[in-house]
Structures are given as C-alpha cells and as structure tokens.
Amino acid sequence: MMQGVGRNRKDDGRRKGGLKVHMLTDIHSDSAKFVKISEAKSHDKNFLQDHVLPHGSMIVFDKAYNHYFQFVQWTKEEVNFVCRLKDNAVYELHDVIFEQELPKNQAGVLKEEHIHLKYAAEKRAKKDKTLCLRKVTYRDEKGRIYWFITNNWEITGEEVSLMYRYRWTIELVFKKLKQNFQLHFFYSESENGIKTQIWVTLIEHLLLTVLKRLSKSEKAFSIIAALVRIHFISHLCLYWVIENGGRSYNKRARSRNKVPDDVQLLLFD
C-alpha cells in the first residue's frame, strides 16, 4: 500500500492513501518521456534528480520544483531551465539589467535583474554558496505579475515568458488522461495494482497518439479514443475506422413529420 498521508484517524480507521505522478513531456511529441510514481508525502523537487537531461536542453517547470542545488548541477552540465520564483525566496540583487514602464493594458517585460541565491552544498555545511541567476519580471494581458528565473542569459525576456507558457501543455496531457481513460477510481488497493493501472493508461495514451499521427487524422483525440474503444474487438482496420468513423450524420432532406411521396402512394394504393 502507498503510505498514507494526513493525520491518524480517531476511530482507528485507515488513513487516506495518496500518490503523485510526476511526468516529463516533450512539447513537440505531446507525450510523456519520463514518468515517476511516488508517495504523496514526498517533495516535488526530488523528481528533478531522477533523470539525466542532454546538453543544451531547455526544461520548464513550476515553482514547486525549485531546487537550488539542482540548478547548480544543470548550469555545470549546460542544461537550461525556466521556472517561477517562489514568493518567499530570499535573494540578493546584484545588478539591474533592464527596466521599463509600460501602460496598464500592455503586456511585456518590466524588469530584468541579476540576482544571487544562497544554497547549501551539503546538509552540514557551515557556509552557504552563491547561485547566480537571471530574474525576469513580466506582466500579462490581465495585469498579473510573474517573476521568472533562468540560467540562460542569451534569450530575451519575452522568450522566457513564452517558454513558461508552453508548460501548460503538460496540463493538457493530464486532461486527456482524465477524460478519455479510466482513472476516476482504482480497481485495486495494492501498490502494484495502482501502479499497473497508471502504466497501462500511459501506454494506451502513447499508442493512440501514435495512431493519430500515422493516420494524419484531424479528428479530436477524444473521438479517436471513443472509436477505438467501440471497434476494438471488431475485425476492422483501425486506420479505416478513424478515417471513416465519426459522430456526425447526414441530415435528411425532408422533414421528419412529412411523409415522402412514394410512401403516400403506397398507403393510398
């Protein structure tokens, strides 16, 4: 069983079990490249230590995954990242690179700064080390302010904000998984059964994504998933089902209440 989270119940009942599914997706393929299933009590930042990224890659994630020591390792390995700065983050301002004032209704970069963040190289280290990062202050169309941090000094501030917007693609992947596959409840209460159901769902999503790309269909992913689910045990080619199947139907040329002329002749004869 997954280790429970929350407080112990007074009636000696079972604690609520919880799990987390961390996923690394490729923005070009719209599918998972790395998946880790962990207990709910584990911190999100531990997920960053479980995979090796190639040199020159760009990774984008939310502020819950902030891990300063991991940022240092990526900088040494020439791996770029973009994420949001935590609200309670403590840093030192080294230099203001760029600053401008924009009208209230205009979106854009307001400020770019060179900041220093303190981190501990070891748990028992007496002296903290310094991490140099670039902070970008951005305001969107609705007037909301965002603070981004990155170790890339070559891309523009607008590109930093645009890359973070691409992070929303992983939310769309989770939306597909929840809407088109059976993840509303688990058939088993064991750890192995829960993980098996999640892995089977991810494999199904990958196969349907490949099928959609190979068929070059413009149908929505939900329609393709429904067609495959209906005709899975039929002796039909899935490519033919995707190309010729659909929810639409040909409208009748005549009204439903009006009887055709040939039927009227048969009735009167």
Contacts in CASP RR format, 6 or more apart in sequence:
PFRMAT RR
TARGET T0000
AUTHOR 0000-0000-0000
METHOD contacts of the structure
MODEL  1
MMQGVGRNRKDDGRRKGGLKVHMLTDIHSDSAKFVKISEAKSHDKNFLQD
HVLPHGSMIVFDKAYNHYFQFVQWTKEEVNFVCRLKDNAVYELHDVIFEQ
ELPKNQAGVLKEEHIHLKYAAEKRAKKDKTLCLRKVTYRDEKGRIYWFIT
NNWEITGEEVSLMYRYRWTIELVFKKLKQNFQLHFFYSESENGIKTQIWV
TLIEHLLLTVLKRLSKSEKAFSIIAALVRIHFISHLCLYWVIENGGRSYN
KRARSRNKVPDDVQLLLFD
1 17 0 8 1.000
1 189 0 8 1.000
1 190 0 8 1.000
1 191 0 8 1.000
2 17 0 8 1.000
2 18 0 8 1.000
2 19 0 8 1.000
2 39 0 8 1.000
2 40 0 8 1.000
2 191 0 8 1.000
2 194 0 8 1.000
3 17 0 8 1.000
3 39 0 8 1.000
3 41 0 8 1.000
4 15 0 8 1.000
4 16 0 8 1.000
4 17 0 8 1.000
4 18 0 8 1.000
4 39 0 8 1.000
4 40 0 8 1.000
4 41 0 8 1.000
5 15 0 8 1.000
5 16 0 8 1.000
5 17 0 8 1.000
5 18 0 8 1.000
5 39 0 8 1.000
5 40 0 8 1.000
5 41 0 8 1.000
6 15 0 8 1.000
6 16 0 8 1.000
7 15 0 8 1.000
8 15 0 8 1.000
9 15 0 8 1.000
17 40 0 8 1.000
18 39 0 8 1.000
18 40 0 8 1.000
19 37 0 8 1.000
19 38 0 8 1.000
19 39 0 8 1.000
19 40 0 8 1.000
19 194 0 8 1.000
20 37 0 8 1.000
20 38 0 8 1.000
20 39 0 8 1.000
20 40 0 8 1.000
20 42 0 8 1.000
20 44 0 8 1.000
21 35 0 8 1.000
21 36 0 8 1.000
21 37 0 8 1.000
21 198 0 8 1.000
22 35 0 8 1.000
22 36 0 8 1.000
22 37 0 8 1.000
22 38 0 8 1.000
22 44 0 8 1.000
22 47 0 8 1.000
23 32 0 8 1.000
23 34 0 8 1.000
23 35 0 8 1.000
23 36 0 8 1.000
23 170 0 8 1.000
23 173 0 8 1.000
23 174 0 8 1.000
24 32 0 8 1.000
24 33 0 8 1.000
24 34 0 8 1.000
24 35 0 8 1.000
24 51 0 8 1.000
24 59 0 8 1.000
25 31 0 8 1.000
25 32 0 8 1.000
25 33 0 8 1.000
25 169 0 8 1.000
25 170 0 8 1.000
25 173 0 8 1.000
26 33 0 8 1.000
27 166 0 8 1.000
27 169 0 8 1.000
29 209 0 8 1.000
30 169 0 8 1.000
30 172 0 8 1.000
30 173 0 8 1.000
30 209 0 8 1.000
31 173 0 8 1.000
31 205 0 8 1.000
31 206 0 8 1.000
31 209 0 8 1.000
32 173 0 8 1.000
32 202 0 8 1.000
32 205 0 8 1.000
32 206 0 8 1.000
34 50 0 8 1.000
34 51 0 8 1.000
35 199 0 8 1.000
35 202 0 8 1.000
36 47 0 8 1.000
36 50 0 8 1.000
37 195 0 8 1.000
37 198 0 8 1.000
38 46 0 8 1.000
38 47 0 8 1.000
44 64 0 8 1.000
44 65 0 8 1.000
45 64 0 8 1.000
45 65 0 8 1.000
45 66 0 8 1.000
45 67 0 8 1.000
45 70 0 8 1.000
47 65 0 8 1.000
48 61 0 8 1.000
48 65 0 8 1.000
48 67 0 8 1.000
48 70 0 8 1.000
49 67 0 8 1.000
49 70 0 8 1.000
53 59 0 8 1.000
53 74 0 8 1.000
53 77 0 8 1.000
53 79 0 8 1.000
54 79 0 8 1.000
55 77 0 8 1.000
55 78 0 8 1.000
55 79 0 8 1.000
56 78 0 8 1.000
56 79 0 8 1.000
56 80 0 8 1.000
57 79 0 8 1.000
57 80 0 8 1.000
58 80 0 8 1.000
58 81 0 8 1.000
58 82 0 8 1.000
58 152 0 8 1.000
58 163 0 8 1.000
59 74 0 8 1.000
59 79 0 8 1.000
59 80 0 8 1.000
59 81 0 8 1.000
59 82 0 8 1.000
60 81 0 8 1.000
60 82 0 8 1.000
60 83 0 8 1.000
60 163 0 8 1.000
60 164 0 8 1.000
60 166 0 8 1.000
60 167 0 8 1.000
61 81 0 8 1.000
61 83 0 8 1.000
61 167 0 8 1.000
62 83 0 8 1.000
62 84 0 8 1.000
62 167 0 8 1.000
63 83 0 8 1.000
63 84 0 8 1.000
63 85 0 8 1.000
63 86 0 8 1.000
65 83 0 8 1.000
66 83 0 8 1.000
66 85 0 8 1.000
66 86 0 8 1.000
66 89 0 8 1.000
68 117 0 8 1.000
68 118 0 8 1.000
68 119 0 8 1.000
68 131 0 8 1.000
69 119 0 8 1.000
69 120 0 8 1.000
69 121 0 8 1.000
71 81 0 8 1.000
71 119 0 8 1.000
71 131 0 8 1.000
71 133 0 8 1.000
71 151 0 8 1.000
72 119 0 8 1.000
72 129 0 8 1.000
72 131 0 8 1.000
74 80 0 8 1.000
74 81 0 8 1.000
74 151 0 8 1.000
75 131 0 8 1.000
75 151 0 8 1.000
80 150 0 8 1.000
80 151 0 8 1.000
80 152 0 8 1.000
81 150 0 8 1.000
81 151 0 8 1.000
81 152 0 8 1.000
82 148 0 8 1.000
82 149 0 8 1.000
82 150 0 8 1.000
82 152 0 8 1.000
82 160 0 8 1.000
82 163 0 8 1.000
82 164 0 8 1.000
83 148 0 8 1.000
83 149 0 8 1.000
83 150 0 8 1.000
83 164 0 8 1.000
84 146 0 8 1.000
84 147 0 8 1.000
84 148 0 8 1.000
84 149 0 8 1.000
84 164 0 8 1.000
85 135 0 8 1.000
85 147 0 8 1.000
85 148 0 8 1.000
85 149 0 8 1.000
89 117 0 8 1.000
90 117 0 8 1.000
90 118 0 8 1.000
91 115 0 8 1.000
91 116 0 8 1.000
91 117 0 8 1.000
91 118 0 8 1.000
91 135 0 8 1.000
92 115 0 8 1.000
92 116 0 8 1.000
92 118 0 8 1.000
93 113 0 8 1.000
93 114 0 8 1.000
93 115 0 8 1.000
94 113 0 8 1.000
94 114 0 8 1.000
94 115 0 8 1.000
94 116 0 8 1.000
94 132 0 8 1.000
95 113 0 8 1.000
95 114 0 8 1.000
96 111 0 8 1.000
96 112 0 8 1.000
96 113 0 8 1.000
96 114 0 8 1.000
97 112 0 8 1.000
97 113 0 8 1.000
97 114 0 8 1.000
97 134 0 8 1.000
98 109 0 8 1.000
98 111 0 8 1.000
98 112 0 8 1.000
99 110 0 8 1.000
99 111 0 8 1.000
99 112 0 8 1.000
100 109 0 8 1.000
100 110 0 8 1.000
100 111 0 8 1.000
101 110 0 8 1.000
102 108 0 8 1.000
102 110 0 8 1.000
102 139 0 8 1.000
104 143 0 8 1.000
105 141 0 8 1.000
107 138 0 8 1.000
107 139 0 8 1.000
107 140 0 8 1.000
107 141 0 8 1.000
107 143 0 8 1.000
108 138 0 8 1.000
108 139 0 8 1.000
108 140 0 8 1.000
108 158 0 8 1.000
108 161 0 8 1.000
109 136 0 8 1.000
109 137 0 8 1.000
109 138 0 8 1.000
109 156 0 8 1.000
109 157 0 8 1.000
109 158 0 8 1.000
109 161 0 8 1.000
110 137 0 8 1.000
110 138 0 8 1.000
110 139 0 8 1.000
110 145 0 8 1.000
111 135 0 8 1.000
111 136 0 8 1.000
111 137 0 8 1.000
112 134 0 8 1.000
112 135 0 8 1.000
112 136 0 8 1.000
112 137 0 8 1.000
112 157 0 8 1.000
113 134 0 8 1.000
113 135 0 8 1.000
113 137 0 8 1.000
114 132 0 8 1.000
114 133 0 8 1.000
114 134 0 8 1.000
114 135 0 8 1.000
115 132 0 8 1.000
115 133 0 8 1.000
115 134 0 8 1.000
115 135 0 8 1.000
115 149 0 8 1.000
116 130 0 8 1.000
116 131 0 8 1.000
116 132 0 8 1.000
116 133 0 8 1.000
117 130 0 8 1.000
117 131 0 8 1.000
117 133 0 8 1.000
118 128 0 8 1.000
118 129 0 8 1.000
118 130 0 8 1.000
118 131 0 8 1.000
119 128 0 8 1.000
119 129 0 8 1.000
119 131 0 8 1.000
120 128 0 8 1.000
120 129 0 8 1.000
121 129 0 8 1.000
133 149 0 8 1.000
133 150 0 8 1.000
133 151 0 8 1.000
134 149 0 8 1.000
134 150 0 8 1.000
134 151 0 8 1.000
134 152 0 8 1.000
134 153 0 8 1.000
135 147 0 8 1.000
135 148 0 8 1.000
135 149 0 8 1.000
136 147 0 8 1.000
136 148 0 8 1.000
136 149 0 8 1.000
136 150 0 8 1.000
136 157 0 8 1.000
136 160 0 8 1.000
136 161 0 8 1.000
137 145 0 8 1.000
137 146 0 8 1.000
137 147 0 8 1.000
138 145 0 8 1.000
138 146 0 8 1.000
138 147 0 8 1.000
138 148 0 8 1.000
138 157 0 8 1.000
138 160 0 8 1.000
138 161 0 8 1.000
139 145 0 8 1.000
139 146 0 8 1.000
140 146 0 8 1.000
140 161 0 8 1.000
146 161 0 8 1.000
146 164 0 8 1.000
148 160 0 8 1.000
148 161 0 8 1.000
148 164 0 8 1.000
150 160 0 8 1.000
152 160 0 8 1.000
155 163 0 8 1.000
173 205 0 8 1.000
176 205 0 8 1.000
176 221 0 8 1.000
176 222 0 8 1.000
177 183 0 8 1.000
177 201 0 8 1.000
177 202 0 8 1.000
177 205 0 8 1.000
178 184 0 8 1.000
179 222 0 8 1.000
180 205 0 8 1.000
180 221 0 8 1.000
180 222 0 8 1.000
180 225 0 8 1.000
180 226 0 8 1.000
181 201 0 8 1.000
181 204 0 8 1.000
181 205 0 8 1.000
181 225 0 8 1.000
182 197 0 8 1.000
182 201 0 8 1.000
183 197 0 8 1.000
183 198 0 8 1.000
183 201 0 8 1.000
186 193 0 8 1.000
186 194 0 8 1.000
186 197 0 8 1.000
187 193 0 8 1.000
187 197 0 8 1.000
188 194 0 8 1.000
188 196 0 8 1.000
188 197 0 8 1.000
208 221 0 8 1.000
208 224 0 8 1.000
208 225 0 8 1.000
208 228 0 8 1.000
209 221 0 8 1.000
211 224 0 8 1.000
211 228 0 8 1.000
211 238 0 8 1.000
211 239 0 8 1.000
211 242 0 8 1.000
212 219 0 8 1.000
212 221 0 8 1.000
212 224 0 8 1.000
212 242 0 8 1.000
214 239 0 8 1.000
215 239 0 8 1.000
215 242 0 8 1.000
215 243 0 8 1.000
217 224 0 8 1.000
217 242 0 8 1.000
217 243 0 8 1.000
219 242 0 8 1.000
219 246 0 8 1.000
223 246 0 8 1.000
223 247 0 8 1.000
224 242 0 8 1.000
227 241 0 8 1.000
227 242 0 8 1.000
227 245 0 8 1.000
227 246 0 8 1.000
228 238 0 8 1.000
228 241 0 8 1.000
228 242 0 8 1.000
231 238 0 8 1.000
231 241 0 8 1.000
234 241 0 8 1.000
254 260 0 8 1.000
259 267 0 8 1.000
END
